[in-house]
């Protein structure tokens, strides 16, 4: 009897499994909703894999801008692959169960890779700032060693700030239902199931969102502000137009990455009036749309990669 009670308490404290509901209120449409998500996932895999292949196999593209693009493609592939395969099994195979540790692992990768990608976008904005505003010092500022250190810093920062999420979840008891009204495991989505105070989770989550990701947004905006200021002083109107169109495309993709993410962060905490299906769809888009759009905007929009793509398909 004592052993049975102990096992029951352990199960209550940390459940063996969670149930991912999918998109609340749209369960009947799951099969059809999965089709556009699956299509975007395939586009993201093909686009980012192509960019990686072209850059890694062409030594003339082993320059700072393309190396950062390489890092962005890797984070994009990991970002969408942490959630989409499980989401599709929920939608098509009705496989709603995920283990407790599997859920924590997915949560850890989702938040870590998101933080890493945010840092990579900041590094790319800095790269463009140096290239346009400090062209004579470009190669000395962004040499191979510096790029390697920046890449490691991007990953290390994500790991450092996200690991406490795991500790904060581990300390919580779960004695009620174990149903997560979402398509993947997210920090606050798991925390809300606990039967104890989640104030530390809320405070830390907001602190990370505002101080880390928020600071990235401010620095990216500052970089592009300085870039646009430099562009306005270009003598050629054609050069100005090209620079504005490129920066505009970059800014649009950055907004697509951050706006749904911040919407999701704040809806978990304050958006009690937001319909659940709207929240869940937008929470999925910030993990899926950027991996689809980044190869187009940062890759195909770049002349050198366009030429490599054209040569590749012509040779084929």
N, C-alpha and C positions, 0 to 999 in steps of 0.2 A: 504493500500500500504506500509506504514511504517513497519507494522508487517511482511508482506511478504518479504520485503527487509532484515529485521533483521534476519529472519529465514534462508534466502538464504545465508547471510554472515556467520551465525553460521555453516551451512552445509559446506560452502567452507572452513572455518577454521578447523573444525573437522568433517570429513565425518561420516555419520551414519554407513557405511559399507566399507569394502575392498573386493577385489576379489583376491583370491589366484589362480594363473594360473596353478600351478602344476609344471611339468618339461617342460620348454620351448623347443619346437622342437620335443617333444616326446608325444604330446597329443594323437596321434593315438595309441600309445603303452601303454597308462595308465592302461588299464585293465590287461595287461600281466605283466607290471612292478610291479603292486600291489601284485602279487602272492608271489614273494620272500620276499618282505617287510612284508607282512602279516605273512608268515611262520616264519621269524625271530622274529617278534613281539610275536607270540605264544610261540616260544622257550624261549624268554626272560621272559615272564610271568611265564611259567612253571618252568624254571630253578631257577629264583630268589625266587619265592614263595616256592619252595621245600627247598631251602637253609634256608629261614626264618623259615619255619615250623620245620625243623630238629633242628636248633639252639635254637629256643624259647621253644621247648618241651623237650629238653634234658639238664638238669641242669649241667651235667658234661662239657658241651660245653660253659658255661657262663664264658669264659675266654677272656682276651683282644683281641686276634687275631680274635676270632669268633664274638665278639661283634662288632668289626670294620667291619667284613664281613657282619654282619647283617645290619649295617648302609649303607654299599655299596649296598646291595641288595635293600634296601628301595629307595635309590636315583636312582638306575637303573630303578626300576619299575615306579617311577614318571617321570624320564627323557624321557623314550620312550612313556609313556602314555600321555604326554603333546602334542605330535605331531602326532603319528601314527593313532589314531582313526579319526582325521580330515583328514589326508592325504588319508586314505582309502575311506572316503566318497567323496573326490575329484576325486579319480581314478575310483571308481566303481559307485557312484551315481551322479557324476558331480555336487556335491554341493560345488561350488566355493566361495560362499559368506560367509564372517565372519564379525561380528559386530566390530565397532571401539574399544569398550571396551573389547570385547572378544579377539581381536587381541593383544591389550596391555597386557591383562592378560596372554595370551599364551607366548608372548615375555618375560614377567617378569619371568614366571616359567621356561622357557627354559634356560635363562641365569643364574637364581638363582641356579637351580638344577645342571647345569653344573659347576658353581663355587664351589658349595657344594661338588660335587663328586671329583673335583680336590683336594679339601682340605682333603677329606676322603682318597684318594690315597696317599697323603703325610703322613697322620696319620698312614696308614698301612705300609708305607715304614719305618717310624720312629719306629713302633712296631717291625718290623723284625730286624732293626738295634739294638735295645735294647736287643731283644731275643738272637741274635747271638754274638753281641760284648760286651754286659753287662749282661750276663745271671744271675749272682748272685744278681743283683739289679732289675731284671725284675719286680717282684711282688710289690716291693716298689715304683718303678717309675710309673708303669702303674696299679694303683689300680682302683677300681670302681668309686671313686670320680673323679679322673683325667680323666678317659675315658668319663664320663658324661660331664665334662667341655669341653673336646676336641670336643665331638659331638655337643654341643651347640655352640661352637666357629665356627665350620665348617658351620653351618646353619646361624648364625648371620653374619658371614663375607660375605656370598653370598647375604643376604638381604641388607646389608649395601652398598655394591659396585654396586648392580644392580638397587636399587630403583631410583638413579639419572637418569637411562635410561628412566624411565617413565616420569619424570619431563622434560627431554630434548625433548622427543617426544611431550608432551602436549603443549609445547611452540611454536611448529611449525605450520604454516598454510598450509593447503592442498587445493590448488585451481586448480589442474590439474586432470589427471586421477588417479584412485584409484586402479589400477591393480598391484599386487605384483607378480613378476615372480618367485614364490617360492612355496613350499608345506606347509610352516608354516611361522608365523610372527617372524621376527628377527629384532633386533634394526636397523641396517643399511639398511636392506631391506625396512623398513617403512620410515626411514629418507630420503631416496633418492627420495621419492614421493613428498616431501615438496617443496613449491615454495619460499623458503627463504634459507639463508646460513645454512649449516649443519656442519660448521667447529667445533663448540663445541662438537657435537655428535661424529665426527671423532676423535678429540683429546682425548676426555674422553674414547671412546671405545678402542683406541690404548693404552692409559695409563693403563686401567684395564687389557687388554690382556697381556701386557708386564710386568707390575709391580706385578700383582697378580698371574695370571696363569703362566707367565714366571718364576716368583720366585718359584712357586710350582715345576716346571720342574727342576730347578737348584737344589733345596733341595732334590727332589726325586733322581736325578742323584747322588748327593753327598752321600746320604744314601746307595744306592746300590753300589757305588764305595767303601765305607768303608766296606760294607758287603762282597763284593768279595775279598777285601784285607784280611779280617779275614778268609774267606773260604780257601784262598791259604795257610794259615798256619795250616790247619787241617792235622793231621797225616795220616788219612785214605783216600786213593784215592776214595773209594766207597762213603764216606761222601762228598768229594769234588764234585764228579760227581752229586750226588743227589742235593746238594746245588746249583751247577751251572745250572742244568736243571730247578729247581724251580725258581731261580732268572731270568733265561732266559725267561721262560714263562711269569713271571710277567712283565718284561721289554717289551716284545712284545705286551702285552695287553695295557700297558701304552702308547706305541707308537701309537697303533691303536686309542686310545682315543685322544691324543694330535695332531698328525700330520694332520688329516682331519680338526680338529677344527681350528688350526692356518692357514691352507690353506684357509678355509672359511673366517676367519677374514680378512686376507690380500688380498684375491681376491676381497672382497667388496670394498676395498680402492685403490688397486693398480693393480689388475689383469684384466685389461680391455680386454686383448687378450684371456683370458680363456673362452672356450665355455660355455654358460649358463648351458647346461644340465650336463656338467662335474662338475661344481661348485655345482649345486643343489643336484646331487647324492651323492657327497662327504659330503656335509653339512648334509645330512640325515644319512649317515653311521656313523658319529661321535656321533650321538644320539642313534643309534640302535645296532651297532656292539659290543661296550663294554658291554651293558646289556646282550647280547647273550653269549659273551666269558667269562665274569667275573665269573659266576657260575661254568663254566668248569675249569678255570685256578685256581681260588682262592678256589673253593669249592670242586669239585670232585677230584682235584689234591691233596687235603689234606686227609691224611690217616684216621683220625677220622671220617670225614664226609662220606668218601667212605664206611667205615664199617657200619655207621648208615643207609646209603642208601641201602646197601646190606641186612642188617637185616630187614629193612622196607619192601622191595619188597619180601624177602623170607617169611616173616610173612604173607604178603598179599596172 
